[in-house]
Amino acid sequence: MSASAPAGAPLGPLQRALVYASAFFGITTESLIGMLLPLWALDRGLPPAQLGIAVALASLSPLLLAVPAGALCDRYGDRRIMLWAGLGAGVTAALYPLAGGFWAACGLQLLGGLARSMSWLSAQSYAIRATPAGERNSFMGRFSFAGSIGMLLAPLAAGALVSWLGLDIGFLLMAIWGGALALVALPLPDIRDHERVGTLLQVSGGAYRQALPLLAQAALMIVMLLTLLRLSAAAVNASFYPVHLDQIGFSAARIGLMFACINGAISLGSLLAAQMIRRSSMTTVLFGAIALAIVSISAVPFVISPLAVGLLSALHGLGLGLSLPTLLAAIGRQTAPSQRGLVIGLRTLFNRLGYFAVPVLLGGLVHGLGLRGAFVATGALLLAGLGGTYAYLRRSRLTYD
């Protein structure tokens, strides 16, 4: 049985290492499915529209259930959610090689998407809850760095294994990686606030009533809009980015290397975020990093050389890496400890809205505009949204610094 600890209580060195490990394992399955599912769809001969739908369905159940999942973290503890979500992510990943077609993949995407989402949601909530306010910027930077290192190594390993032994082994690696989160969670102390009470149905059913009024706070609403735009850019590399690389003749190993460029740059950005905030401002880092992530991924279909693709992929990853710990730190400043899981659930809802909408949008645009036109149109739409969010920030006269 795990020991209990109050929120914000100092963690020992081993416990800190385990929290970082929860990021290492908790987010990586998202990177792996973003690489493996398009390759699986190409192997099965799925058309672009079906690939877009299959990718989007992984975000449907988290989109509907993210806020209740966050409330469950507040009620039952992040550690317990990590245990069950890690097991679910591992089991569903192991079943992908048995899926024979589109409908089987849709079912696995619905179940696996929820498990993968709750893995990362609970890991983030635990890290924010366990960190004293004065340490949060630096701690969340290291936490994000640990996650991005996992995202760097896993696609490299998966790409090599798929090229050597076939696609099924890539999904086996994903199953092991996802299930490892449950092992990491076992020794962690149970950290939660005990104000939230009620049965499973009561907590889940009341989650939206408690969470949605929080969006009336302009500062928190802007964070959620930025979350939506950031993950919308990331949804491009998790859907049709591998399709473009396959079309220009990249092998699975080289595609894995390009994902490693993205995730290596995410690692670097996560480490640099706190320093960049000190030298400029949290607002500048947030908007600049997300703009960089959008522009760079939108330009990928216009290049074919490995060096150029790798450079644009790295710039995309740098934007994602700088923005993640900055967003998490902003959330920590805007929320009470007893609401952290609920607000992380809101963040996951906005994440999944982007992951749900963008692949479907791209799948439709590819038919009419081709890959280049689809990427440019999507990028222009996201940049317009970013400009509108910045105008909202200025009108509200808000700052996160």
N, C-alpha and C positions, 0 to 999 in steps of 0.2 A: 504494500500500500504506500502511496506517495505521501510525503510530508506536505504540510500546508505552510504558506507564508503570506504575510500581508502584501498588498500591492505597493511597489516602490521600495520594498525591503532590499538591502544589499545582497547581491548574488555572489557566491563563491566563484573562484576561477573555473572549476569544472562545470558549474551550472551556467556560467556565461558561455563557455565553449559549447555546451549543449544547445543553448538558445541560438548561437550562430549556426550550429549544425542543423537546427530546424529550418533555417532559411536555406541552407545548402540543399536539403532534400525536399523542402516544402514547395518551392517554386519550380524546381527543375523539370518536373513532369510536364509542365505547360510548354517549356521549350522543346522537349522531346516530341510531344504530340504534334506541335507545330511543324516539326520536320518530318515525322514519320507518317502522319495521316495523308498529306498530299502525295507522298511516295506510294503509300498503300492505294490511294485512289487511282493514281496513274497505272499501277500494277493491275488493278481490277478493271481498268477502262472506263471509269466514271467521267461523264462530261463535266465541264466547268460549273454549270449550275448546280449539279448534285454535290460536287466538292464544296461549293460555297455553303450549301444547306447543311452538309455534314459538319463542316467546321463551325458553323453558327450554332448548331444544336447543342454543342458542348457548353454554350453559354446560356441556353434557355432555362435550364433548371436552376443554375446559380442566379440568373437574373430574377427569377420569381422567388427564390428562397434565401438569397444572400442576407437580407435583413433579419428574418427569423434565425438564420444560422448565427449571425452576430449576437442576437439576443440570447441564444443558447450558450454561446461562449461566456456571456456575462453571468448567466444563471448557473451553469454546470461546470464552468472552468474551461479555459483554453486547452489545457493539457488533455482532458478527456476527449475533446473534439479532435485534437491532433491524432490521438490514438486510433479512433474509428475512421477518420478521414484518410489517414495513411494506409490503413488496411484496405479500404475501399479503392483507393487509387491503384494499389498494387494488384488487386484481384481483377479489376476491369482491364488494366493494361495487358495482363496475361491472356485475356480472352480475344484480343483483336486478331491474332492469327487465325482464329476459328471463324471469324466473320466472313461470310462468303460474298456479300454484296452490300448494296446501299442501305437497305432497311436494317440489317444487323448492325451496321456501323452507326446508324442513327440511334439505335437503342443503347449501344455502348457509349456513344457521345453524351447522351442524356445522363446516364448514371456516372460515367467516369468524369464528365465535366463537373458535376456537383462535388464528387469526392476530391478532385484536384483543387477546385476552388476553395473548399472548406479546409484543405490542408494548408494552403497559403494564408487564408483568412485567419485561422487560429494561431498560426505561427507569428503573424504580424501583431495580432492582438496580445499574445503572450509577451512579445518583446516590448511593446509600448507600455503594457501594464507593469512589467517587471523593472522598468528603468526609472530612476529618479529624474525629475524634471531637468535638473541642472546638467545631467549627462546625456540627455536624449539626442541631441544633434549628432554627437560623435558616436554614440552607441548605435543609433539607427544607420549611420553611415557604414559602420563595420558590419552590422546585420545585413544590410543590402549588398555589401561587398561579398559576404559569404554566400548569399544567394546567387550572385552573378558568377562567382567562381564555379558553383555547381552547374550553372547554365553554360559556362565555358567548356567544362570538361565533358559533360554528358553528350552533347552533340558530336564532339570529336570522337568519343568512344563509340557512339551509336553509328556514325558514318563509317568508321573503320570496320565495325562488326557487320554492318549491312553489306558493305562491299565484299567482305570476305566470306560470310556465312549466310547471308540472306536477310530479308526484311523481318522474319519472325524473331531473330535474335535481338534486333533492335527493340522490339516490344518486350522481350524478356528482360532486357536491361532496364527498360522503363518500369516494369513491374517491381524489380528489385529496388530501384531507386525510390519509388513511391512508398513501398512497404517499409523502407528503412526509417521513415519519419516516425512510425509507431515505436520503433526501438529507441529512437532518440527521446521521445516523450516520456517513456516509462520512468527514468530516474529523476525527472524534473519535479520540483515541488509544485503543489497545486496553488496557484495564485489567482485569487478572485475577490471581488467585493460581494458581500453577502446581503446587500440591500434588496437585490432582485429575488423574489420568491415566486412560487407557483408551479403548477404541473407543466409537463412538456407542452400540452396543447394550449394552456393559458399563456405561457411565455411566447410560444410561436405565434399564436393568434393575435396577441397584443403588440407584437414587434413593430408593425407598420404604424400603428396609432402612436407609438412612442417615438419612432424614428422620423417620420415625415415632417412633423412640426419643427424639427431641428434645422430643416432646410430653409426655414424663414430667416435664419441667421445668414446674412449676406456673405460673411467671411467663409463660412462652412460651405455654402452653396457654390462659391467660386472654386474652392478646392475640389468639389465634386465635378464641376464642369471641366476643370483641368485634368482630373483623373480620366474622365470620359475621352477627352481629346488625346491624351497620352496613350491610352490603351487602344484607341482606334488606329493610331499609327502603328502600334505593335501588332494589331490584328492583320495588317497587310503582310508582314513577314511571316505570320503564322498561317497564311492561306495561299496566296498566289505568288509570293516571292520564290518558294522552291519550284513552282511550276515554270517560272521564267528561267531559272537556273537549269532545270532539266531540259528545257527547249533549246538552250544554247549549248548543250552538250556537256554540262557538268556531271561528273559521276557522283554517287552517293557520298563517297569520302570527301570530295571537293565541296559538295553542298554542306556537309557537316563542318568543314573548315570555315565556310562563310558564316554559318551560324556561330561558330566559335569567335569569329571576328566581331560579330554583334555583341556576344556575351562577354568577351574579353574587354571590350570598350565599356560595357555596362559596369564591369568590375572597377575599371579605372574611374569612371564617372562617379560611382558610389563613394569612392575614397576621396575624390576631389570636392564633393558637394559642400561639406562643411567649410572648407577653405574658401571656396568660391562665394559662399554666403557671407563670410566675414569680409571679403574684399569688395563685394558689391552689395547685394541685398537678396533676400529670399524671393522677392517678387521678380527681380531681374533673372535670377537663376531659373525659376519656374517657367516663365514665358519664353526665355531664350532657349532653354533646353528642349522644350516641347516643339518649338518651331524648327529647331535643328533636326529633331527626330522625324518630323513630317516631311521636310524638304528633301532630306537625304534618301529616305526610302522611296519617295515618289520618283526620284531620278534613276533608280536602278535599272528599269527596262531599257534605258537609253545607252547602256554600256554592255559590253560582252567580255572584255578582258578580265581575267581573274584579279589583277591588281586594282582595276577601277571598281569592280564589284566589291572587293574587299575593303577599299577605302570608303566607299559610300556606306557599306554595311557597318563599318566601325564608327562613322559619324552618327549613324542612326542609333547605334548602341550607346554612344557617349551621351546623346540627348536623353535616352531612356534612363541611363545610369545616374546622371545628375539630377533628374527630376524625381526619382522614386524616394530617396531618403528625405528630400526637401518636402515632398507632399506628406510623408509620414510625420515629419517633425511639425508641419503646419497643423495636421490633425491633432497631434498631441497638445498643441497650444490652445486649440479651440474646444476641447472636450473635457468633461469631468471624468475622473477615473472609472466611476461606475457605469459610464456610457461608452467606454472605449470599444468594446466588442460590437455594440450596436452601430457605432459610427464606422468602424471598419467594415461592418456588413453593408452599410450604405455605400461606402467606397467600392466594395466588390460589386454591388448592384450596378453602379455607373461603369465600372470596368467591363462588366459582362454585357452591358448595353452596347458598348463599342465593339466588343468581340462578336456580338450577335449580328449587329447591323452591317458592319463593314464587309465581312465575307460575302453576305448575300448581295450587297450593293456591287461589289467587285465582280461576283459571278455573273450578274446581269449586264454590267458595263462591258465585260470582256467580249460578250457576244456582239455588241453593237459597235464598240470603239476599239477593240483589240486591247492587248495588255498595256501598251504605252498610254493610249487614251484613257483607259480605266484608272491607271495609277495617277495620271495627272489630274483627272477630274476629282478623284477622291482626295488627293492632296490639297487641291484648291478649296474644296469644301471644308476640310479640317482647318486650313489656315484662316478661312473666313470665320469659322467658329472661334478660333483662338483670338482673332481681332475683336470679335464681339464680346468675348469674355473680358478682354483687357479694358474695353470701353466701359463695361459694367463695373469693373474694379475702380476705374477712375471716377465714375459717377458716384459710387458709394464712398469714395474717399477713404479706402481701406489700405492697410499695410500689414504685412505679416512679420515685420522686423521690430 
